[in-house]
Amino acid sequence: MNVHPSGASCGASVTGLQLSDLSDQATIDALREAWLTHKIIAIHDFALTLDELQLVASYFGPFGEDPFFESLPNHPHVAEVKRLAGETAPLFAGGWHSDWSFLPAPPTATLLYGSIVPPVGGDTLFADQVAAWEALEPALKDRVADLQGIHSARRSYAPDGFYGEKDKGRSMAIRYSEDAYACHSHPIGRPHEETGATALFVSPAYTIGIDGMDDAEADEILRELYAHQGQEAFVHRQRWEPNMLVIWDNRSVVHMATGGYEGHDRVLQRVTVAPRAA
């Protein structure tokens, strides 16, 4: 197994890894270390079945939940990020977010596997939020260091949300729900349980306010944080290949989809990983 840093603030490519190599605990440990160090790893030429995808996910922790996606038949932990060639619905996940940050215990990792990859477009952008936190203007960092952001899925997955009742013509199996109105709070400067690094943990997709603060004041702070977190200096652009597995750390990065593949199918299989029990 060879690890090649991207040269950006985060991200690395992994080559020379075979599924059979992961029968060795030392290789699993090395893969996890690469993931923690680089925050996103892209494993090239790594053909997997759905069962094998779930197996690889299990090396990173227990299976997470996907509360607003329908899972694939006979694979309850696998969902599809899918867009067909003729689809005209707005792009899915086209804004910065950390997966399911509105849960009481958000996923530590997401695994996304390139099943059908278009010949052009469809890159995923990642922004290093450890670097973003470290680069915050000191006065703003001091102001938010002890504050909790309020996270909710309501803007996306409530009946009146972006993917709610009015969202039509989408091939992806999204299931909106009243459950999306629930809220949970997490530190704006969130310490990583394994590395100890602090990351900026907000996003325009899921952060709807700040605990103990009125909306006007909170919105002003959040807009400043959003403008900061996606700066080019923090961004890694992940280009996709068939049979590529990308694994990222939701505690350390935010990500967003890009388009540019009109007229082509794009199908990725996804598994989330929950925090390990304390």
N, C-alpha and C positions, 0 to 999 in steps of 0.2 A: 504494500500500500504506500502510495506517494501522495503527499499533500503539497499543493501549489498555491500559495497565497495570491489573492487577486490583484494586489497592489493598491486596492481601494481601502477605505477605512475598515471594511469588514469583507468577509467572503473568502472562500478557498475552493479549489477543485481537488477532487480525490480521484486518482487513477490507479489501476492495477489491483483493485479490490474485487474479489469474487464472493458470492454468497457463502460458499463453503468456508472461506477464511473466518467467518464470524462464529464458527464453532469453537474458536480459540478465544478465551476470555481476554487475553492480552491484546488481541486485535480489536475486540469490542471496546476495551478501555482506551486504546489509541484513537479509535474513531470518535468516541465521546469527547476525548480531550481536544481533538481537532475542532469539533462542534462548539465546545465551550470557548476555545481560544479565538476562533474566527467568526463565530456567531451564525454563519451560514456555510454549509458545505454542499457541494454539488458532486455527486458520485457519477462518473461517466461510464457508459457501456455496462449497465448494471440491470440487465433484464430480469424482471420479477413477475411472478403471478400475484394475484391478490392475497393469497395465503402467505406468500413469502414477504409481501409488503407488510402485512400485520406482524409477521415474525420479526422483521427488522425493527419495527416500531417498538416492540416489546423490550428490546435491548436498551431503550431510552427511558422506560418507565411504564406505568400502567396506562391503559387506554383512556383517553379523554372522551368527553361528550361533544356532540355536534348538535346543539339544541334546535337549530332551524334548518337542518339539511336532512333529507331522506337518505338513508344508507342503501348500499347495494344489496340485492338479494343474496342471502346466505353469508353476507359479510357485514355484520352489524357495526363494525368500527371503520368502515371505508365509505367515504362519500365521493361523488364526482364533481369536479369543477369542469363544466361542459358548456361549450358554445358551438353550435352547428353553423355550417357555411352560410346558410340563408337567413340567419337570425338577425333581427333588427332591434331587439330590446337593448337598453343601455348596457354598457360594459359592466360586468360584475366586479366588485371590489376595486373600483378605480380611485380610491382615496386611501390615504395613509391610515393604518390600523395595526394593532396587535391582536391576533386571533382571540376572539371570545373574551376580551379583557373585562367584560361586564359580568363574568361569572364570579362567584365567591373565591374560587381557586382557579385562575385562568390557566390554560395549557402552558406547559414548559416548552414543548416542541411541537412543530408541525412537520409532517413528511408529505411531500408532493411528488408524484411520479408521472413522468411524461409518457403517456400511453399513445396519444395521437398529437403530434407536434407539427404545427403549420410550417411551411418553408420560409415564411417571413413573419416578423412581428411577434407579439405575445410575450415580450420580455417581462420579468418581474423585477421591480425596483425594491431595494432594501435600504433602510437608513439606520445607521449605527447610533443607538440612543445612549450608550455609555459615552461615546465621544461627544454626543450632543449635550449631555449633562455636564461633562467636564468643561465644555466650551461656553456654557451659559455665562452671561454677564454676571459678575459676582453679586451685585445688588438684587438682581432678579432671582438668582439661585438662593440667596439668603431668605428672600421673601416667600419662596414656595417650598423650602426644604422640609418644613414640618406640616405641610398641607396635604390633604387627601382629595384626589380627584373623584368625582362621581361618574361612574360608568353605567351605561344602559344600552340595550339593543334597540330602543324604541325608534330611532331615526331610520333604521334599516328594516327590522323584522316585525314591527308592530303592524296591525291591519292597515293603519294609515301611513306606514313607513314606505321607504323607497322600494322595497321588495314586497310590499303588501298587496292589498286587494286590487290596486290599479296597475300592478306590474303584470303585463301580458306578453305572450309569445316567447317565453324563455324556456330553453331546453333543460336547464339545470333544475334539479328537484329541490327547490326552496320551499319551506313550509312556515309561513308567517304565523304569529300567535300573539294572543294577549299577554303571554309570559314575557314578551319583549319589553314591557313597561317597567319591569323590576329594575332596581338599582343596587349597585354595590360600590363601595369606595376602596381605593387603593392609594398608597403614597405616590405623590407626583414624582418625587425622587425615590425610586423603589430599589432597595438593596437586593442583589442577586443571591439566592440561597446557597449556590455552589461556589461562585467565584468571589463573592463579597463586593463586587463592583456595583456602583449605583447607576441606574439608567433613568432617563426621562420616560415616564410612563403615562402619557396622555396621547390622544389621537382625535382628529376631527370626526372620525366615524363613530366613536363610542363614548367620548368624554363629554358630558352634558353640563357639568358644573363643578364647583369646588365646595366641599363641606364647610358650613358656617359662613358662607359669603353670599351676598346678593348677586343676582344674575348679571347685572351691569358690570360690577367689579370683576367677577369671575370671567366673564366673556373677554374683557380687556386683557387679562393675564393669559388666558388660554389662546387667544389670537396671537399674542406675542410668542408663546411657546410653539404653536403650530408653524408659524413662519420660520422659526429657528430650526425645528427638528428635521426638516426635509432639505436642508442646504446641501448643495452639490458635494461639499467636502465630506459629508457623512454617507454618501450614497454609493451603493454597489448595484450595477445593472446585471441581472442574471439572464443570460440567453439560454434558451432551452434546446435540448436535443432529444430525439427518441431514446427511450430506455435510460433516461437520466433521473436520478433520485436526488431531490434537494431537501435538506433538513435544516431548519432554522430554529433559533432560540427566541421565543416570544417575549422573554424577559429582557432581551438585549437589543432587539430591533423592531421597527415597524416596517410594513411592506405595502405595496400597492401593485395592481395589475396595470398593464398597458395593452392597447389594441394593435391595430395595424395588420391584421390578418383576415380582413374581410374576404369572403368567398372560400374560406378554408375551415374545416372542422378543427377544433382544439379540445382534447379530452385529457384531463389530468385526474389521477386518483389521490385521495387525501386521507390521512390519518392524523389525529391529534393525540398528544401524550399529556397526561395529567401529572401534577406534582407527585413525587414519591411520598409515601406516608412518613410522618415525622418520627 
